[in-house]
Amino acid sequence: MRVGVVKEIKKDEYRVALTPAGARELVGHGHDVVVETTAGVGSSFADEAYVAAGATIASCEDTWATCDMVMKVKEPLEPEYSRIREGQILFTYLHLAPDEALTKALINTGATCIAYETVETDDRKLPLLAPMSEVAGRLAPQMGAHCLEKPKGGRGILLAGLPGVAPAKVVVLGGGIVGYNAAMIAVGMQADVWVLERSVDRMRELENMMDGRITLEISNQQMVEEAISNADMVIGAVLVAGARAPRLVTKDMLSGMKEGSVLVDVAIDQGGCFETSKPTTHSDPTYVVDGVVHYCVANMPGAVPITSTRGLTNVTLPYAELLANRGLEDAMRFSKPLARGVNVMAGKVTNQPVAESHGLPYTHLSDLIDGVDPSI
């Protein structure tokens, strides 16, 4: 198979979908790897490193036009829509549930579009989302702490406090991978950390994992209102796989929050879990609503591309190899997790939450590929 790696064009996005080491593995399996020129520079991978790994360097046009599978990091932007071909495999983060325009554009391409974030194992884990969730979770308190500084519009409070001065209160909404990592870092920064989670079993796990260093509360509307009313920082870390994030904090709730407090919406890729959230960039990361600072950068891991690119390749490469070695249809028959990752194929939406989000017809993948497990 001819595998292409294109340069990201999203603002302030420095990651690349494949490291030179990953390219070398694919070349070693007999595949052609084509990398768009300077695609890896933002992650400190020069074109020469890919050439040394056996890859070919090409223009943007040639990479898109000649490759059977294109690997990316972020969802295609409008200038890229016309480059996607019928029958081509697109393998990247897509986050289609909040983006009707992109969903319809991909339907019109006739390509097979596999979303990293919906590749799901039988035990409900999301292996291709996990490392970026870890990065975003670990970045969230760091970014939020910066936003709490007075020159940045925040309250002017230090997360750790001082002897005789109380630390900041950090409320984390959701106790999954993002929430756990956010809590871990916030605890390390000596904040007073509260985690709100719906699952009692997960709270028991977090209690053990955090050795009792956080306060755990059940997540419901009343508890959310109470917790954020005296919080200095609120980190939104909720996820419903493939679907739009639930709105846990309404605009009306902001009036009960402290002036200069900070909301960090890690769920912004899936539409955001605060009603007042809208995507921002690393260059212009914040805005203020009703005195509350909002940090809603839609590609948080892009701020640390060397770490993020290596972590992403570690988990995506085995699936890319599976697609390249077996071909699309056989790979789908062989791997249920990969089959669950297909969001759009042959002009059909094959992910039910995405279809429901936009009122579009849903087609099960087994209706398009013989032999795919109909139970996935």
SELO-323605 format. One record per residue (C-alpha): residue number from 1; residue in one letter; x, y, z. Coordinates in Angstrom, 1 decimal. Example, Ala and Ser with C-alpha at 12.3 -4.5 7.8 and 13.67 -1.06 7.14 Angstrom:
1 A 12.3 -4.5 7.8;
2 S 13.7 -1.1 7.1;
***
This chain:
1 M 0.0 0.0 0.0;
2 R 1.1 3.6 -0.6;
3 V 0.7 5.5 2.7;
4 G 0.8 9.3 2.8;
5 V 1.5 11.6 5.7;
6 V 0.4 15.2 5.1;
7 K 1.3 18.4 6.8;
8 E -1.3 19.8 9.2;
9 I -2.8 23.1 8.2;
10 K -4.8 23.8 11.3;
11 K -3.6 27.0 13.0;
12 D -1.0 26.3 15.7;
13 E -0.9 22.6 15.0;
14 Y 2.7 21.3 15.0;
15 R 2.1 17.5 15.3;
16 V 2.6 15.1 12.5;
17 A 0.8 11.7 12.0;
18 L 3.9 9.5 11.8;
19 T 7.5 9.7 13.1;
20 P 10.4 8.6 10.9;
21 A 10.6 5.5 13.1;
22 G 7.0 4.7 12.2;
23 A 7.7 5.3 8.5;
24 R 10.6 2.9 8.7;
25 E 8.4 0.2 10.1;
26 L 5.9 0.5 7.3;
27 V 8.7 0.6 4.7;
28 G 10.1 -2.6 6.3;
29 H 6.7 -4.3 5.6;
30 G 7.1 -3.5 1.9;
31 H 4.9 -0.4 1.8;
32 D 5.6 3.0 0.1;
33 V 5.6 5.9 2.5;
34 V 5.1 9.4 1.1;
35 V 5.6 12.4 3.4;
36 E 4.6 15.9 2.4;
37 T 7.6 18.2 2.5;
38 T 8.2 19.8 6.0;
39 A 5.3 17.8 7.5;
40 G 7.4 16.8 10.5;
41 V 9.3 20.0 11.1;
42 G 7.0 21.2 13.8;
43 S 7.8 18.0 15.7;
44 S 11.5 18.4 15.1;
45 F 11.6 15.7 12.3;
46 A 13.4 17.0 9.2;
47 D 12.6 15.7 5.7;
48 E 16.0 14.0 5.8;
49 A 15.0 11.9 8.7;
50 Y 12.1 10.5 6.7;
51 V 14.3 9.9 3.7;
52 A 16.8 8.0 5.9;
53 A 13.9 5.8 7.0;
54 G 13.1 4.9 3.4;
55 A 10.2 7.4 2.8;
56 T 9.7 9.6 -0.2;
57 I 9.3 13.4 0.2;
58 A 6.6 14.9 -2.1;
59 S 4.4 18.0 -2.5;
60 C 1.0 18.4 -0.8;
61 E -0.7 17.7 -4.1;
62 D 1.2 14.6 -4.9;
63 T 0.9 13.2 -1.4;
64 W -2.9 13.4 -1.4;
65 A -3.3 12.4 -5.1;
66 T -1.1 9.3 -5.2;
67 C -1.6 7.6 -1.8;
68 D -4.1 4.8 -1.0;
69 M -4.2 5.8 2.7;
70 V -3.6 9.3 4.1;
71 M -2.6 9.7 7.7;
72 K -3.2 13.0 9.6;
73 V -3.5 14.2 13.1;
74 K -6.4 16.7 13.0;
75 E -9.7 16.7 11.0;
76 P -9.5 17.9 7.4;
77 L -10.2 21.6 6.9;
78 E -12.2 23.0 4.0;
79 P -9.2 23.5 1.7;
80 E -8.5 19.8 2.1;
81 Y -12.0 18.5 1.3;
82 S -11.4 18.4 -2.5;
83 R -8.2 16.5 -2.1;
84 I -9.8 13.4 -0.6;
85 R -10.6 10.8 -3.2;
86 E -13.3 8.2 -3.6;
87 G -12.0 4.8 -2.3;
88 Q -9.1 6.5 -0.4;
89 I -8.6 5.7 3.3;
90 L -8.4 8.7 5.6;
91 F -7.0 7.8 9.1;
92 T -7.0 10.7 11.6;
93 Y -8.9 12.3 14.4;
94 L -12.3 13.5 13.0;
95 H -14.6 14.5 15.9;
96 L -17.6 14.6 13.6;
97 A -20.5 14.8 16.1;
98 P -20.3 18.6 16.5;
99 D -19.3 19.3 12.8;
100 E -22.1 18.8 10.3;
101 A -20.2 20.5 7.5;
102 L -17.2 18.2 7.7;
103 T -19.5 15.1 8.1;
104 K -21.3 16.0 4.8;
105 A -18.1 16.8 3.0;
106 L -16.6 13.4 3.9;
107 I -19.8 11.7 2.8;
108 N -19.5 13.4 -0.6;
109 T -15.9 12.2 -1.1;
110 G -16.8 8.5 -1.1;
111 A -13.7 7.8 1.0;
112 T -13.4 5.5 4.0;
113 C -12.9 7.8 7.0;
114 I -11.5 6.2 10.1;
115 A -11.5 8.3 13.3;
116 Y -8.8 7.6 15.8;
117 E -11.2 8.7 18.6;
118 T -13.8 5.9 17.9;
119 V -11.4 3.0 17.5;
120 E -12.7 1.0 20.5;
121 T -11.7 -2.3 22.1;
122 D -14.1 -4.9 23.4;
123 D -13.6 -3.6 27.0;
124 R -14.7 -0.1 25.9;
125 K -11.2 1.4 25.8;
126 L -10.2 4.0 23.2;
127 P -6.5 3.2 22.5;
128 L -5.9 5.9 19.9;
129 L -7.5 8.6 21.9;
130 A -5.8 7.7 25.2;
131 P -2.4 9.2 24.8;
132 M -3.7 12.6 23.6;
133 S -6.2 12.5 26.4;
134 E -3.3 12.0 28.8;
135 V -1.4 14.9 27.3;
136 A -4.5 17.2 27.3;
137 G -5.3 16.2 30.9;
138 R -1.8 16.9 32.0;
139 L -1.7 20.2 30.2;
140 A -5.0 21.4 31.5;
141 P -3.9 22.5 35.1;
142 Q -0.8 24.0 33.6;
143 M -2.7 26.1 31.1;
144 G -5.4 26.9 33.6;
145 A -2.8 28.0 36.2;
146 H -1.3 30.4 33.7;
147 C -4.8 31.8 32.9;
148 L -5.4 32.4 36.7;
149 E -2.5 35.0 36.7;
150 K -3.8 38.5 37.0;
151 P -2.1 39.8 33.8;
152 K -3.9 37.0 31.9;
153 G -7.3 38.1 33.2;
154 G -7.5 35.6 36.0;
155 R -8.1 36.1 39.7;
156 G -4.4 36.4 40.6;
157 I -4.1 33.2 42.6;
158 L -1.3 30.6 42.9;
159 L -2.5 27.0 42.6;
160 A -0.2 25.9 45.5;
161 G -1.0 28.8 47.8;
162 L 1.6 29.4 50.6;
163 P 2.0 28.5 54.2;
164 G -0.9 30.3 55.8;
165 V -2.6 31.0 52.4;
166 A -5.1 28.5 51.1;
167 P -4.3 26.8 47.7;
168 A -6.6 27.2 44.7;
169 K -9.6 24.9 44.4;
170 V -9.6 23.0 41.2;
171 V -12.8 21.1 40.1;
172 V -12.5 18.4 37.5;
173 L -15.7 17.3 35.8;
174 G -15.2 13.7 34.8;
175 G -12.9 11.0 36.1;
176 G -11.8 9.3 33.0;
177 I -8.4 9.4 31.4;
178 V -8.4 13.2 31.0;
179 G -9.9 13.8 34.4;
180 Y -7.4 11.5 36.2;
181 N -4.4 13.0 34.5;
182 A -5.7 16.5 35.2;
183 A -6.2 15.7 38.9;
184 M -2.8 14.1 39.1;
185 I -1.0 17.1 37.8;
186 A -3.2 19.5 39.9;
187 V -2.4 17.6 43.0;
188 G 1.2 17.7 42.1;
189 M 0.9 21.5 41.9;
190 Q -0.5 21.4 45.4;
191 A -4.0 22.6 44.6;
192 D -7.2 21.5 46.4;
193 V -8.6 19.1 43.9;
194 W -12.2 17.9 43.6;
195 V -13.3 15.4 41.0;
196 L -16.9 15.0 40.0;
197 E -17.8 11.6 38.5;
198 R -21.0 9.7 37.7;
199 S -19.7 6.2 38.3;
200 V -19.2 5.1 41.9;
201 D -17.0 2.2 40.8;
202 R -14.8 4.7 39.0;
203 M -14.7 6.9 42.1;
204 R -13.4 3.9 44.1;
205 E -10.7 3.4 41.5;
206 L -9.7 7.0 41.7;
207 E -9.7 7.0 45.4;
208 N -7.1 4.2 45.3;
209 M -5.1 5.6 42.4;
210 M -4.8 9.0 44.0;
211 D -4.2 7.6 47.5;
212 G -7.0 9.8 49.0;
213 R -5.4 13.1 47.9;
214 I -8.5 14.3 46.1;
215 T -12.1 14.9 47.1;
216 L -14.6 12.8 45.1;
217 E -18.2 13.7 44.7;
218 I -21.0 12.3 42.6;
219 S -21.7 14.3 39.5;
220 N -25.2 15.7 39.2;
221 Q -26.6 19.2 38.4;
222 Q -26.8 20.4 42.0;
223 M -23.3 19.2 42.8;
224 V -21.8 20.8 39.7;
225 E -23.5 24.1 40.6;
226 E -22.2 23.9 44.2;
227 A -18.7 22.9 43.2;
228 I -18.1 25.5 40.6;
229 S -19.5 28.3 42.7;
230 N -16.4 28.4 44.9;
231 A -13.8 27.0 42.4;
232 D -10.9 28.9 41.1;
233 M -10.5 26.6 38.1;
234 V -12.9 24.1 36.5;
235 I -11.6 21.5 34.0;
236 G -14.2 20.0 31.7;
237 A -13.0 16.4 31.1;
238 V -16.2 14.5 30.0;
239 L -16.4 12.2 27.0;
240 V -19.1 10.2 25.3;
241 A -17.3 8.2 22.7;
242 G -18.1 9.6 19.2;
243 A -21.0 11.8 20.4;
244 R -21.3 15.4 21.3;
245 A -20.0 16.2 24.8;
246 P -22.8 16.8 27.4;
247 R -23.2 20.5 28.5;
248 L -22.6 20.4 32.2;
249 V -22.2 24.1 32.9;
250 T -24.8 26.5 31.5;
251 K -24.4 30.2 30.9;
252 D -26.7 30.9 33.9;
253 M -24.3 29.1 36.2;
254 L -21.4 31.5 35.4;
255 S -23.1 34.2 37.4;
256 G -22.5 32.1 40.5;
257 M -18.7 31.7 39.9;
258 K -15.9 33.9 41.2;
259 E -14.8 36.8 39.1;
260 G -11.6 35.8 37.3;
261 S -12.0 32.1 37.7;
262 V -11.0 29.9 34.8;
263 L -12.8 27.2 32.7;
264 V -10.6 24.8 30.8;
265 D -12.7 22.9 28.3;
266 V -10.8 19.8 27.2;
267 A -14.0 18.4 25.6;
268 I -14.1 21.3 23.0;
269 D -13.2 18.9 20.2;
270 Q -16.5 17.2 20.8;
271 G -18.5 20.4 21.1;
272 G -17.5 21.4 24.6;
273 C -19.0 20.7 28.0;
274 F -19.6 24.4 28.9;
275 E -22.5 26.1 27.2;
276 T -20.4 29.2 26.6;
277 S -17.5 27.3 25.0;
278 K -16.2 28.0 21.5;
279 P -13.0 26.8 20.0;
280 T -9.9 28.9 20.4;
281 T -6.2 28.6 19.3;
282 H -2.9 28.6 21.0;
283 S -2.2 32.0 19.6;
284 D -5.4 33.4 21.0;
285 P -6.4 30.9 23.7;
286 T -8.9 32.7 26.0;
287 Y -11.9 34.9 26.1;
288 V -14.1 36.1 29.0;
289 V -17.8 35.6 29.5;
290 D -19.5 37.1 32.6;
291 G -16.2 37.6 34.2;
292 V -15.1 34.0 33.8;
293 V -12.0 33.2 31.7;
294 H -12.5 30.5 29.1;
295 Y -9.6 28.4 27.8;
296 C -11.0 26.3 24.9;
297 V -8.0 25.4 22.6;
298 A -9.2 22.7 20.3;
299 N -5.8 21.0 19.9;
300 M -4.2 21.3 23.3;
301 P -1.6 18.5 22.6;
302 G -0.4 20.5 19.6;
303 A 1.4 22.7 22.1;
304 V 3.9 19.9 22.9;
305 P 4.3 18.3 19.5;
306 I 7.4 16.3 20.2;
307 T 5.8 14.4 23.1;
308 S 2.4 14.2 21.4;
309 T 3.7 13.0 18.0;
310 R 5.7 10.2 19.5;
311 G 2.9 9.2 21.8;
312 L 0.4 9.2 18.9;
313 T 2.6 7.1 16.6;
314 N 3.1 4.5 19.4;
315 V -0.6 3.7 19.3;
316 T -1.7 4.4 15.7;
317 L 1.1 2.5 14.0;
318 P -0.1 -1.0 14.7;
319 Y -3.5 -0.1 13.2;
320 A -1.9 1.6 10.2;
321 E 0.2 -1.6 9.6;
322 L -2.9 -3.7 9.8;
323 L -4.6 -1.6 7.2;
324 A -1.6 -1.6 4.9;
325 N -0.8 -5.3 5.3;
326 R -4.3 -6.7 5.0;
327 G -6.1 -4.0 3.0;
328 L -9.2 -2.2 4.0;
329 E -11.9 -4.9 4.0;
330 D -9.8 -7.7 5.4;
331 A -8.6 -5.4 8.2;
332 M -12.2 -4.6 9.1;
333 R -13.1 -8.3 9.3;
334 F -10.0 -9.0 11.4;
335 S -10.2 -6.1 13.9;
336 K -13.4 -5.2 15.6;
337 P -11.8 -2.1 17.2;
338 L -10.7 -0.8 13.8;
339 A -14.1 -1.5 12.3;
340 R -15.7 0.6 15.1;
341 G -13.4 3.4 14.1;
342 V -15.0 3.8 10.6;
343 N -17.3 6.9 10.7;
344 V -18.0 7.3 7.0;
345 M -17.6 4.9 4.1;
346 A -18.9 4.9 0.5;
347 G -21.1 7.9 1.1;
348 K -22.7 6.4 4.2;
349 V -22.4 7.3 7.9;
350 T -21.3 4.2 9.8;
351 N -21.1 5.6 13.3;
352 Q -24.5 5.8 15.0;
353 P -23.7 8.8 17.4;
354 V -22.5 10.8 14.5;
355 A -25.6 10.0 12.4;
356 E -27.9 10.9 15.3;
357 S -26.0 14.2 15.9;
358 H -26.8 15.4 12.4;
359 G -30.1 13.6 11.7;
360 L -28.5 11.5 9.0;
361 P -29.2 7.9 8.0;
362 Y -27.1 5.3 9.8;
363 T -25.6 2.4 7.9;
364 H -23.9 -0.5 9.8;
365 L -20.5 -1.3 8.4;
366 S -21.5 -4.9 8.0;
367 D -23.9 -3.8 5.3;
368 L -21.0 -2.4 3.3;
369 I -18.4 -5.1 3.9;
370 D -19.2 -8.8 3.9;
371 G -17.9 -10.6 7.0;
372 V -17.7 -7.7 9.4;
373 D -19.1 -8.6 12.8;
374 P -22.7 -7.3 12.8;
375 S -22.6 -7.0 16.6;
376 I -19.9 -4.2 16.7;
***
